[in-house]
Amino acid sequence: MGITRRTYTPVLNKTYFIILFVLTSLFVLLMLFFKAPSQAVGQNIRKETTATITIENEKFQTLVEKLTPEQEERRRLEKYIKQEYEDRRTGKIPKPHSVLPANSSQYPKPYLFLHIPKTAGTTLSSVFQKNDPKHFQHFWLHPRMNEIPKVLNKNIVFGHFRYGLHTYFNRTCTYITMLRDPVDRVVSHYYYHRGTNPHGNDPVYQLARNSTLRQWVEKSPSANNEMTRCLSGIRETEILPTNQTLQVALQHLKDFGFVGLIEKFHESLVLMKYTLGFTHLKYTTTKQSKRVKLKDLSDEDVEYIKKVNWMDIMIYEEGLKIFNEQLKNAPSTFQTDLDEFNKEMKKPTRKLDL
């Protein structure tokens, strides 16, 4: 008896291929349908992105074009300062010298006194002027481009200018400055702004009058590491200092010919006698600004000022080291000269405008 063989009809395979064909056709149709719109959308996105970049570039170019010659020059100067810092850091140019003996022949003129706000500038300005009245120039702010020629033949330039003024001279310059305890300086600056208004309704002064000390420290750049900003020379492109700003400022400070301290004011003046060759040290005092003494501030306010001004604290500590080195290099007659100067000024009854 034989086995009857049945023929197998692949019904399932046919159904599968039909479904696959239909789905593939639908997919192709969908791709064709959405292809043109997607390309258009992509093109639009690219156009919009390009347009946005173009607009931002145009805004930037417009901003650059609006810079005054003084602003452009300050940016150039800051670029130079940053490059100088990198060259010193990498050894391309010599690092700052150590403290030299207290001998005026070691410190060539012109003397550039970088006046940090609230460091007895009014008093010191009179002292510097008396020692070379014919070749003394004072600036309230950094000199404008048309004012630069005025300083090139001066022996002493004094003012709130930024580090970098030496780049305009074709002779070696000696930088000089005075430092002050950062907390004391901030408090003094605050009360100075509250009590004076030399420029009418200046918003800088208005801010102090309308704020508590804590609020002013939070808002005002003048209360945020001002010594660091002044010494670095980087103020135009940075509202607040960076870590690099601190390193630049420390490097500059080490290269200064003389660094004095407000807390050692008479000692600083007597050292100037040796270092700068000054013969007229007597000064007259001005009316002091009304302010709260440090001992009357809350611990919280003092700690907050220290926290914000941690860079200036490092600057002051470095300045203290330099000052002590200057004392070590002073002549053996220093203490005698200091005692005589204190008697001459009647120190117990004299007060600086701080």
Secondary structure by P-SEA (a helix, b strand, c coil): cbbbbbbbbaaaaaaaaaaaaaaaaaaaaaaaaaaaaaaaaaaaaaaaaaaaaaaaaaaaaaaaaaccaaaaaaaaaaaaaaaaaaaaaaccccccccccccccccccccbbbbcccccaaaaaaaaaaaaccccbbbbcccccccccccccccccccccccccccccccbbbbbbbccccaaaaaaaaaaaaaccccccccaaaaaaaaccaaaaaaccccccaaaaaaaaccccccccccaaaaaaaaaaaaaccbbbbccaaaaaaaaaaccccccccbbbbcccccccccccccaaaaaaaaaaaaaaaaaaaaaaaaaaaaaaacccaaaaaaaaaaaaaccccccccc
